[in-house]
């Protein structure tokens, strides 16, 4: 029996227990997966208490990904470059921190949308933690170029410099986006949470694949993509399930079928 959980604040809305219950049923792996509401300033104490109860590992969501990064005794390359941890694995005395967000995005693009990143021009909107978490897995697929655009240009420029050793990157302000089409646009800003759309040139969406990391509702970014002739429009539900599948495999070694789970959640 794998004793697992997801830590967050708030946490009641989390789909993770449902997703992992479906994975467990598919694979025949016995799992006890809980939701744990931790106080904003006391993550480490709650995480330690859970480990002492025999935890195999746990997921971490807002606002604890940086706390989990600092809590881990070892970090994977994904976690190091992301600067945040969303998955912890307990292995003896080791507390191993991983970040499966970017893996989840790439797997959703390739497994469900049949989109290969190799030799593609990718435009990412936003230069915050979400972008930092997905950059390495995207660059590992050898895109032609990854452009990071942010309201504050200096943040995008710094992030591009930090990841330049992993692939061809550049950073600039949102106002520098041209009307020239790109292959893939990823909205990693927080604008969708506020029901807003970043103010950018519309021509770049023409025949592009437009992907919003947010899920659960039609967003202004998705409406913008549709109005500007995007070829494919997707939300982040597939990414959510795929990053959970990577966590599940990290803990148990079992690889679940994500397609069925995504279909179940959408229905």
RODREN-787491 format. One record per residue (C-alpha): z negated, y, x; residue number from 1; residue in one letter; chain. Coordinates in steps of 0.02 Angstrom, whole numbers, padded with zeros to 5 digits. Each point is the difference from the previous one (the first is absolute). Example, Ala and Ser with C-alpha at 12.3 -4.5 7.8 and 13.67 -1.06 7.14 Angstrom:
       c3       c2       c1   num   residuo   cadena
   -00390   -00225    00615     1         A        A
    00033    00172    00069     2         S        A
//
This chain:
       c3       c2       c1   num   residuo   cadena
    00000    00000    00000     1         X        A
    00053    00169    00070     2         X        A
   -00125    00135   -00045     3         X        A
    00103    00161   -00013     4         X        A
   -00010    00173   -00078     5         X        A
    00075    00172   -00010     6         X        A
   -00106    00153    00044     7         X        A
    00039    00169   -00076     8         X        A
   -00068    00151   -00091     9         X        A
    00059    00004   -00138    10         X        A
    00042   -00185   -00014    11         X        A
    00003   -00047   -00185    12         X        A
    00190    00030   -00013    13         X        A
    00041   -00121    00144    14         X        A
    00129   -00135   -00036    15         X        A
   -00049   -00096    00157    16         X        A
   -00113   -00132   -00083    17         X        A
    00138   -00042   -00124    18         X        A
    00132   -00009    00137    19         X        A
   -00105   -00112    00113    20         X        A
   -00050   -00112   -00146    21         X        A
    00186   -00031   -00030    22         X        A
    00027   -00035    00186    23         X        A
   -00146   -00123    00000    24         X        A
    00067   -00092   -00153    25         X        A
    00173   -00014    00078    26         X        A
   -00057   -00062    00170    27         X        A
   -00148   -00108   -00052    28         X        A
   -00115    00100    00114    29         X        A
   -00175    00026   -00071    30         X        A
   -00042    00185   -00003    31         X        A
   -00146    00104   -00063    32         X        A
    00066    00179   -00002    33         X        A
   -00111    00144   -00059    34         X        A
    00012    00187   -00025    35         X        A
   -00136    00094    00097    36         X        A
   -00039    00183   -00036    37         X        A
   -00074    00071    00160    38         X        A
   -00081    00172    00017    39         X        A
    00117    00123    00085    40         X        A
   -00117    00023    00149    41         X        A
   -00063   -00179    00017    42         X        A
    00148   -00115    00024    43         X        A
   -00063   -00087    00158    44         X        A
   -00166   -00052   -00077    45         X        A
    00085   -00076   -00153    46         X        A
    00133   -00085    00106    47         X        A
   -00132   -00073    00116    48         X        A
   -00099   -00065   -00148    49         X        A
    00156   -00084   -00069    50         X        A
    00035   -00082    00169    51         X        A
   -00179   -00066    00006    52         X        A
    00032   -00084   -00169    53         X        A
    00136   -00105    00082    54         X        A
    00155    00106   -00025    55         X        A
    00165   -00062    00070    56         X        A
    00072    00175   -00009    57         X        A
    00038    00145   -00115    58         X        A
    00124    00134   -00048    59         X        A
   -00037    00185    00014    60         X        A
    00072    00139   -00108    61         X        A
   -00032    00187   -00022    62         X        A
   -00103    00080    00074    63         X        A
   -00056   -00132    00128    64         X        A
    00153   -00041    00106    65         X        A
   -00059    00108    00145    66         X        A
   -00178   -00068   -00017    67         X        A
    00071   -00176    00011    68         X        A
    00102    00050    00154    69         X        A
   -00162    00054    00086    70         X        A
   -00097   -00151   -00068    71         X        A
    00119   -00131    00075    72         X        A
   -00039   -00075    00170    73         X        A
    00184   -00043    00031    74         X        A
    00159    00083   -00064    75         X        A
    00178   -00065   -00020    76         X        A
    00144    00109    00062    77         X        A
    00041    00045   -00182    78         X        A
   -00179    00061   -00025    79         X        A
   -00003    00096    00165    80         X        A
    00161    00094   -00036    81         X        A
   -00045    00030   -00182    82         X        A
   -00170    00070    00050    83         X        A
   -00070   -00087   -00154    84         X        A
   -00048   -00175   -00059    85         X        A
    00028   -00074   -00173    86         X        A
   -00041   -00182    00043    87         X        A
   -00149   -00074    00093    88         X        A
   -00010   -00181    00058    89         X        A
   -00164   -00077    00056    90         X        A
    00026   -00124    00142    91         X        A
   -00166   -00055    00072    92         X        A
   -00079    00157    00072    93         X        A
    00167    00093   -00003    94         X        A
    00041    00128   -00134    95         X        A
    00190    00013    00010    96         X        A
    00082    00152   -00078    97         X        A
    00180   -00008   -00062    98         X        A
    00112    00118   -00099    99         X        A
    00123   -00088   -00116   100         X        A
    00065    00155   -00091   101         X        A
    00158    00021    00104   102         X        A
    00033   -00188    00001   103         X        A
   -00014    00006   -00189   104         X        A
    00127    00140   -00016   105         X        A
    00126   -00084    00117   106         X        A
   -00020   -00168   -00087   107         X        A
    00025    00079   -00171   108         X        A
    00160    00086    00060   109         X        A
    00070   -00158    00078   110         X        A
   -00066   -00137   -00118   111         X        A
    00020    00084   -00169   112         X        A
    00122    00143    00019   113         X        A
    00113   -00091    00126   114         X        A
   -00002    00152    00115   115         X        A
    00012   -00022    00188   116         X        A
   -00066    00142    00109   117         X        A
    00104   -00038    00154   118         X        A
    00116    00144    00047   119         X        A
   -00054    00102   -00153   120         X        A
   -00048    00185   -00001   121         X        A
   -00174    00011   -00079   122         X        A
   -00078    00162   -00062   123         X        A
   -00188   -00004   -00030   124         X        A
   -00078    00142   -00100   125         X        A
   -00176    00040    00060   126         X        A
   -00090   -00019    00166   127         X        A
   -00173   -00057   -00054   128         X        A
   -00090   -00166    00010   129         X        A
    00122   -00090   -00116   130         X        A
    00146    00041    00115   131         X        A
   -00097   -00045    00157   132         X        A
   -00040   -00169   -00079   133         X        A
    00181   -00047   -00035   134         X        A
    00090    00067    00154   135         X        A
   -00021   -00145    00123   136         X        A
    00060   -00138   -00120   137         X        A
    00150    00109   -00048   138         X        A
    00045    00038    00181   139         X        A
   -00018   -00185    00046   140         X        A
    00152   -00034   -00112   141         X        A
    00112    00107    00112   142         X        A
    00056    00139   -00116   143         X        A
    00129    00121    00068   144         X        A
   -00123    00144   -00016   145         X        A
   -00163    00040   -00090   146         X        A
   -00020    00182   -00052   147         X        A
   -00172    00062   -00052   148         X        A
   -00003    00158   -00106   149         X        A
   -00162    00089   -00045   150         X        A
   -00053    00165   -00076   151         X        A
   -00087    00040    00165   152         X        A
    00137   -00035    00126   153         X        A
   -00118   -00019    00150   154         X        A
   -00083   -00153   -00078   155         X        A
    00169   -00086   -00022   156         X        A
    00051    00047    00177   157         X        A
   -00161   -00072    00073   158         X        A
    00015   -00163   -00098   159         X        A
    00181   -00020    00058   160         X        A
   -00054    00026    00181   161         X        A
   -00142   -00125   -00018   162         X        A
    00118   -00136   -00063   163         X        A
    00151    00041    00110   164         X        A
   -00036   -00148    00115   165         X        A
    00028   -00120   -00146   166         X        A
    00168    00069   -00057   167         X        A
    00107    00154   -00032   168         X        A
   -00105    00127   -00096   169         X        A
    00003    00186   -00036   170         X        A
   -00110    00117   -00100   171         X        A
    00029    00166   -00089   172         X        A
   -00048    00105   -00151   173         X        A
    00050   -00044   -00178   174         X        A
    00106    00158   -00003   175         X        A
    00111   -00071    00138   176         X        A
    00062   -00147   -00106   177         X        A
    00188    00017   -00022   178         X        A
    00111   -00048   -00147   179         X        A
    00076   -00138    00109   180         X        A
   -00035   -00171   -00076   181         X        A
   -00115   -00123    00089   182         X        A
   -00019   -00188   -00027   183         X        A
   -00183   -00011   -00052   184         X        A
   -00125    00132   -00059   185         X        A
   -00184   -00048   -00009   186         X        A
   -00121    00115   -00090   187         X        A
   -00165   -00016    00094   188         X        A
   -00069    00168   -00056   189         X        A
   -00144    00020   -00122   190         X        A
    00112    00104   -00115   191         X        A
    00023   -00142   -00126   192         X        A
   -00188   -00009   -00026   193         X        A
    00006    00181   -00056   194         X        A
    00156   -00028   -00106   195         X        A
    00106    00106    00118   196         X        A
    00157   -00019    00103   197         X        A
    00019    00064    00180   198         X        A
    00120    00146    00005   199         X        A
    00148   -00072    00097   200         X        A
    00190    00004   -00001   201         X        A
    00070   -00114   -00136   202         X        A
    00159   -00057    00088   203         X        A
   -00093   -00118    00115   204         X        A
   -00035   -00115   -00149   205         X        A
    00185   -00032   -00036   206         X        A
    00027   -00190    00007   207         X        A
   -00167   -00020    00091   208         X        A
   -00138   -00127   -00027   209         X        A
   -00149    00102   -00063   210         X        A
   -00171   -00081    00012   211         X        A
   -00165    00076   -00059   212         X        A
   -00157   -00077    00075   213         X        A
   -00091    00039   -00163   214         X        A
    00005   -00128   -00141   215         X        A
   -00054   -00015   -00181   216         X        A
    00101    00143   -00074   217         X        A
    00168    00089    00007   218         X        A
   -00020    00137    00130   219         X        A
    00087    00170    00022   220         X        A
    00076   -00070    00161   221         X        A
    00078   -00145   -00097   222         X        A
    00065    00123   -00132   223         X        A
    00073    00108    00139   224         X        A
    00083   -00152    00079   225         X        A
    00079   -00050   -00165   226         X        A
    00063    00178   -00034   227         X        A
    00077    00007    00174   228         X        A
    00101   -00161   -00004   229         X        A
   -00113   -00117    00101   230         X        A
    00067   -00177    00018   231         X        A
   -00170   -00087   -00015   232         X        A
   -00165    00069   -00066   233         X        A
   -00163   -00095    00026   234         X        A
   -00187    00025   -00012   235         X        A
   -00135   -00073    00112   236         X        A
   -00058   -00147   -00108   237         X        A
    00098   -00124    00105   238         X        A
   -00078    00075    00157   239         X        A
   -00173   -00022   -00076   240         X        A
    00030   -00185   -00033   241         X        A
    00085   -00030    00168   242         X        A
   -00139    00083    00101   243         X        A
   -00125   -00108   -00098   244         X        A
    00103   -00155    00042   245         X        A
   -00006    00045    00185   246         X        A
   -00190    00019   -00013   247         X        A
   -00013   -00168   -00090   248         X        A
    00102   -00086    00136   249         X        A
   -00102    00088    00137   250         X        A
   -00159   -00075   -00074   251         X        A
    00056   -00171   -00060   252         X        A
    00163   -00043    00090   253         X        A
    00081   -00030   -00171   254         X        A
    00156    00098   -00048   255         X        A
    00007    00040   -00187   256         X        A
    00152    00032   -00110   257         X        A
   -00001    00187   -00034   258         X        A
    00149    00004   -00118   259         X        A
   -00095   -00087   -00141   260         X        A
   -00152    00113    00021   261         X        A
    00104    00160   -00003   262         X        A
    00086   -00061   -00158   263         X        A
   -00167   -00040   -00082   264         X        A
   -00073    00172    00042   265         X        A
    00153    00093   -00064   266         X        A
   -00006   -00094   -00165   267         X        A
//
